[in-house]
Amino acid sequence: MTHAEMAKALGVHPRTIARLLGQGMPAPRKREGAAAWAKRAAAWRSDQKRKPGPVPEPKPEAKENAEARFRTAKAELAELDLARRRGEVHDRAECERAFVARCVEIRGLLANLPNRLASRLYQAPSPEAIYEAIEEELRRCLAPLQDG
C-alpha cells in the first residue's frame, strides 16, 4: 500500500503518513485491506493523543547555571549603579538629545552657507580666493564640532 493510499484511507496528507510512521504508527500488514489498516492506525493515533508527553526533569546543573547567571547579573547591576553614582556613565537619552541639538545647529549653519558666500564669491578675483572663502566658511560652520 502506498503513502497516497494510506493517506486517503486515514484522511490525511501523504506527508503526514511519513511523519506518523516515523513516530511509531503501525504500518499495513501484507494483504491487509486499507479499511482494516485505517482502523488500526486510527486506534493508534487516538491512543497517542491520550498519552501525556514526557515531562522532562530539570537537570541539577541547569539550576546551578541559572543561579550563577543570576549572581552575575546582580553583580553587574551593582557595578553599573556604582559607576552611575560616580559619574562614570552617561544617560543615553541625554547624550542623544545633545547630539541631535548639535546636528540641528550645524545643519542650520550649513544651510545658510550659500547666502553668506554668494556676495563674496560673486566678485572674487580668482579661483584661489573662492576656495579660501569656502574653506573659511566651512571651518566656521564646523567649529562647534571641535568645541566638543
Backbone torsions as a table, in degrees:
resi	resn	phi	psi	omega
1	MET	NA	132.8	-177.9
2	THR	-83.9	166.4	178.0
3	HIS	-62.4	-36.3	179.7
4	ALA	-64.1	-42.3	179.1
5	GLU	-66.8	-40.5	179.1
6	MET	-64.5	-41.6	-179.8
7	ALA	-63.4	-41.5	179.6
8	LYS	-64.4	-42.1	-179.0
9	ALA	-66.8	-33.2	-176.4
10	LEU	-93.7	-14.6	179.3
11	GLY	77.6	35.6	179.4
12	VAL	-132.0	176.9	178.1
13	HIS	-78.6	148.6	179.4
14	PRO	-57.1	-32.7	177.9
15	ARG	-66.1	-31.3	178.9
16	THR	-65.2	-35.0	179.1
17	ILE	-61.3	-46.7	-180.0
18	ALA	-60.1	-43.1	-179.9
19	ARG	-65.0	-44.8	-178.7
20	LEU	-65.7	-39.5	177.2
21	LEU	-62.0	-38.0	177.3
22	GLY	-65.6	-26.9	179.4
23	GLN	-86.5	-3.3	175.8
24	GLY	111.3	7.7	177.7
25	MET	-62.8	138.4	-178.6
26	PRO	-65.0	137.4	177.7
27	ALA	-83.8	158.1	178.8
28	PRO	-64.6	141.9	177.4
29	ARG	-83.8	165.1	177.1
30	LYS	-61.5	136.2	178.9
31	ARG	59.5	20.6	176.4
32	GLU	-89.2	134.0	179.9
33	GLY	-72.2	159.7	-178.3
34	ALA	-62.6	-38.8	-178.2
35	ALA	-66.7	-42.5	179.8
36	ALA	-65.7	-43.7	179.4
37	TRP	-64.8	-42.3	-179.0
38	ALA	-60.4	-35.4	178.8
39	LYS	-66.1	-43.8	178.7
40	ARG	-66.0	-42.1	-178.6
41	ALA	-66.3	-39.9	178.7
42	ALA	-64.5	-39.2	177.9
43	ALA	-64.0	-42.1	178.4
44	TRP	-61.7	-45.0	-179.8
45	ARG	-63.0	-41.9	179.4
46	SER	-63.6	-40.4	178.2
47	ASP	-64.4	-38.3	-179.8
48	GLN	-66.6	-34.7	-179.6
49	LYS	-69.6	-28.5	-179.4
50	ARG	-79.7	-24.7	-177.4
51	LYS	-78.9	127.9	175.4
52	PRO	-72.4	148.9	178.9
53	GLY	-70.1	161.7	179.4
54	PRO	-66.2	137.1	177.7
55	VAL	-95.7	112.8	-178.7
56	PRO	-70.4	135.5	177.9
57	GLU	-84.6	138.6	-179.8
58	PRO	-64.2	136.5	179.1
59	LYS	-77.8	140.2	-178.3
60	PRO	-60.2	-36.0	-178.9
61	GLU	-69.9	-25.9	177.9
62	ALA	-66.1	-39.3	178.5
63	LYS	-66.7	-41.6	178.3
64	GLU	-63.9	-41.3	178.6
65	ASN	-63.2	-40.6	179.5
66	ALA	-63.9	-41.5	179.3
67	GLU	-66.1	-38.7	178.9
68	ALA	-66.3	-42.4	177.9
69	ARG	-63.1	-38.8	179.0
70	PHE	-63.7	-45.6	179.1
71	ARG	-61.8	-41.6	179.8
72	THR	-63.9	-45.4	-180.0
73	ALA	-62.8	-40.5	179.7
74	LYS	-64.0	-40.8	178.4
75	ALA	-66.1	-40.3	179.1
76	GLU	-65.0	-38.1	177.0
77	LEU	-65.0	-39.5	178.4
78	ALA	-64.9	-40.8	177.8
79	GLU	-63.7	-42.1	179.2
80	LEU	-64.2	-41.5	178.6
81	ASP	-62.6	-42.7	178.6
82	LEU	-64.3	-44.1	178.8
83	ALA	-63.0	-37.0	178.2
84	ARG	-64.7	-43.0	179.6
85	ARG	-66.9	-31.6	178.5
86	ARG	-79.0	-10.5	-178.3
87	GLY	80.0	22.4	-178.2
88	GLU	-87.1	-12.5	179.0
89	VAL	-123.8	155.8	-178.8
90	HIS	-111.6	153.4	175.3
91	ASP	-75.7	124.7	-176.3
92	ARG	-59.8	-45.8	-178.2
93	ALA	-62.5	-40.2	178.8
94	GLU	-64.6	-41.5	178.1
95	CYS	-64.3	-40.9	179.2
96	GLU	-64.7	-41.3	178.2
97	ARG	-62.0	-42.8	179.3
98	ALA	-64.6	-40.5	179.8
99	PHE	-64.4	-45.3	179.9
100	VAL	-62.9	-41.7	179.1
101	ALA	-61.6	-42.2	179.1
102	ARG	-64.2	-42.2	178.9
103	CYS	-63.1	-41.2	179.2
104	VAL	-63.7	-42.1	179.3
105	GLU	-60.8	-47.4	-178.3
106	ILE	-69.0	-38.6	176.9
107	ARG	-59.6	-41.7	177.9
108	GLY	-62.3	-42.5	178.8
109	LEU	-64.1	-43.0	-178.8
110	LEU	-70.6	-33.4	-180.0
111	ALA	-66.4	-30.8	179.1
112	ASN	-85.6	-4.2	-177.6
113	LEU	-55.5	-47.0	179.6
114	PRO	-60.6	-39.7	179.5
115	ASN	-64.0	-41.5	-178.6
116	ARG	-70.9	-31.8	-175.3
117	LEU	-90.6	-22.5	-172.0
118	ALA	-54.2	-51.6	-176.5
119	SER	-69.0	-34.4	-179.6
120	ARG	-70.3	-38.0	-175.0
121	LEU	-82.9	-20.5	-178.2
122	TYR	-60.4	-39.3	-177.6
123	GLN	-111.5	25.6	179.9
124	ALA	-64.5	136.0	-176.7
125	PRO	-75.0	-23.7	-175.9
126	SER	-154.4	164.5	175.3
127	PRO	-60.2	-32.7	178.6
128	GLU	-64.3	-39.2	178.7
129	ALA	-65.6	-38.6	177.2
130	ILE	-63.0	-46.5	-179.9
131	TYR	-59.7	-46.5	-178.2
132	GLU	-64.1	-38.8	179.6
133	ALA	-66.0	-43.7	178.6
134	ILE	-63.8	-45.4	-179.6
135	GLU	-61.0	-42.8	-179.8
136	GLU	-61.9	-45.2	-179.5
137	GLU	-67.7	-39.5	177.7
138	LEU	-63.5	-43.0	178.0
139	ARG	-60.8	-39.9	178.6
140	ARG	-64.5	-39.8	179.4
141	CYS	-68.2	-36.4	-176.0
142	LEU	-91.0	-2.5	179.9
143	ALA	-57.0	-38.1	178.3
144	PRO	-58.3	-26.4	178.3
145	LEU	-70.2	-31.7	180.0
146	GLN	-74.0	-26.5	-178.2
147	ASP	-72.2	-13.8	178.9
148	GLY	89.1	NA	NA
